[in-house]
Amino acid sequence: MQNPQHQSEVAIAAFYAFFRLADPSALAGLVREEAARRDVYGTILLAKEGVNGTIAGEAQAVRHLLAFLGDQSGCGPLDVKWASAPHSPFRRMKVAVRREIVSLGVAGIDPARQTGIYVDPKDWNALIADPATIAIDTRNAYEVDLGTFKGAMDPKTECFRSFPGWLKANHETLRNRPLAMFCTGGIRCEKATALALAEGLGPVYHLKGGILSYLEHVPPAESQWTGECFVFDHRVTVDHALQPGTFSVCKACRRPLTDADRRSPYFIDGVSCAACHATKTPAQKARYAERHKQMSLAEIRAAREA
C-alpha cells in the first residue's frame, strides 16, 4: 500500500470491505459528522454487506476518518489504495445508505460469507497462463476496450448488473473450469466470485487488490497487462506506472475519450459526447452546461487562491 508522499497535495483514498454491518443508517450519521470535522470530501456508500468509498483531504485527516470508519463499523483497519492530486476532486461529502455497496441486483449474494480465493499479484501470471483457466474481466465493456489482461474473456457488459445474465448464459462454457476474475480495485470481481460460487461454478479465484495492485507490484517486463486501466477519479486512466494515461472523460456519461472522440461534432465539453448525445434531453444538456460552467469557475478560483 502506497501512502501519499507530498504533504502539500491532497490525499485520495479508495477503499471497500465486505462485512456484516448491522445499522448502516446510524453509522452514516456518525461518519458525516466526523468528515465535516476533518474537512474530508468524497463519497462513502454503506450497506448491510459492507462499505465502499473514495475520499480526499489533508492526509492526516483522511487517515483519521478511515480509522474512525473502521472502528465504528467493526470491520477494523481498511485496505486502502492511495493517490494524490494538487486539488481535491470532490467538493462535498456524500455518505449514502444503499442496498448494495456495488450493485449486482441478485438477492442472497453475500461475499462476507462466501467468496473466491484471493490471488496475490505476484501469483496472477501463473494462474492465467494455465490453459485450463478462464480469465474473466468483470468490468464494463468501455473499460475493457482501454486495456485488459492478455487472453482474458470480455463479457461485453454495459454495467455490472448485466454480469449475472452473462454468467447464466455462459454457464456450460465456464462449468468445471478454474475461473480467474479481475476488476479495477477488487470489489466487483470479489462479488462476482460470490455469484459464480452460488451458481455452482468453481474453483473461482480473484485478483487481490485488482488491476491497480497488479500494476503496482508486477514489473512491466513481466506484465501480462496490455493498454491502460480506467479509474474512477481525476486521472481517467493510468498506465503501468500508475501515472495518468492518454484519455480524458465525458463529464456527462463518464465514458473515456480519445483525441478523436473530442473532435466529434457531438462532443461538447461537460455536456455530451458521441456515445451519449442522443440519450440526453435538452433539459439535461442545459443542466450539464451550467454545472460545467460552475465547476470551471470554481477551478479558476482555486487556482488563484493556491
ABEGO torsion letter per residue (X at the ends): XBBBABAABBBBBBBBBBBBBABAAAAAAAAAAAAAAAGBBEBBBBBAAEBBBBBBEBAAAAAAAAAAAAAAAGAEBBBBBBBBBABBABABBBBBBBABABBAGBBGBBAAABBBBBBBAAAAAAAAABAABBBBBABBAAAAAAEBBBGBBBAGBABAAAAAAAAAAAAAAABGBBBBBBBAAGAAAAAAAAAAAAAGBOBBBBBBGEAAAAAAABBAAABABBEBBBBBBAAGBBBAAGBBBABBBBAAAGBBBBAAAAABAABBBGABBAAAAAABBAAAAAAAAAAAAAAAAAAAAAAAAX
